[in-house]
Amino acid sequence: MCAEPLRCVGEHLDEVDGQGPTECLVEVGGDVEVLPDPGLGQELRNVLPGEVGRARGGVVQQQPAEGRQGPGELTTVAACPALLEWSNPYDHLREVTRDDVLTYIKTLHGHQRHDQLVRLRSLFTWAKRNGLIFRNPTSRIKVGQYEYAVLQPLIPEQVDRSVAAATTPATRLILALAAGHAARVAQIANLMLDDADLGNRRLTIAGRAHPLDDLTLQLLLDWLEHRRRRWPTTANLHLLINNQTANTTSRASNHWISAPMRGQEATLERTRVDRQLEEAMGRGPDPLHLAEIFGLDEKTAMRYADSARALLEQAAEQMPESRQ
């Protein structure tokens, strides 16, 4: 078995205006390879700024399978901090243990933990497949899911500024659909005239019927009246139309739908998220209820429920003892 030196013999950064490919000279089993990797440059520099050419990480290349032509599978390992840390006590990859990997990833969280562990698994899987190590120290270490941050509700001042920015019948209705019914931009743009059942006070959004509250109903009536007066002969059956789409049968663009709220902290997307978070906090952090009301998938509903639970617990901890 050939030795596997745990070191990178150099790197060369070829940049143009701060961007460009990175070439990493890596010693693998005594052979030096130069492999380009556009994604490594900044990360390599961040490990030891000002010390170019030292051990920073590894880029390895698997040889083509027997009987096949062309380059082999390219595996990039940007796990530079881990390899640099292990290069002090160890000389070979086969000396790295499962405990070393666990100790390293305990210092990481969220996306960083996920990405680093995936890269380490890629390196050690390649090394074991090519006979460079006896056992893979990353085996049976679960990558796990991303640790999402707690969703935060909008504050009244943010909502007020968006309401003030809604100065047309169309914009006011669009904002109400996002804030009251958690409708996405594309869903609003795809609404048809027959989705509005005024007699039964219902609006069908993406196949789900929503009861219309008094405010949304009034804003809908105001828009339909404006639409009838502004484009009395249009053949477009979409609920929301503009000067460009009134003479066609196409829907309005996502850009047109969301443009009035651009620059606001309470954008349509944040307003939609806030509505779902408000439901989770008001009715209890029940993912099944959220999935039923808004048509969310299981993971998304769980995220809203977890965020609502965290916010409610935080509010309870901050409550004065006299009110508990």
PyMOL commands that set and color helices and strands:
alter all, ss='L'
color gray80, all
select helices_A, chain A and resi 41-47+80-86+93-95+98-105+110-129+156-165+169-181+185-189+193-195+214-230+254-261+268-282+287-294+298-318+321-323
alter helices_A, ss='H'
color red, helices_A
select strands_A, chain A and resi 8-13+22-28+31-36+58-61+74-77+196-197+202-205+208-211
alter strands_A, ss='S'
color yellow, strands_A
deselect
rebuild
show_as cartoon
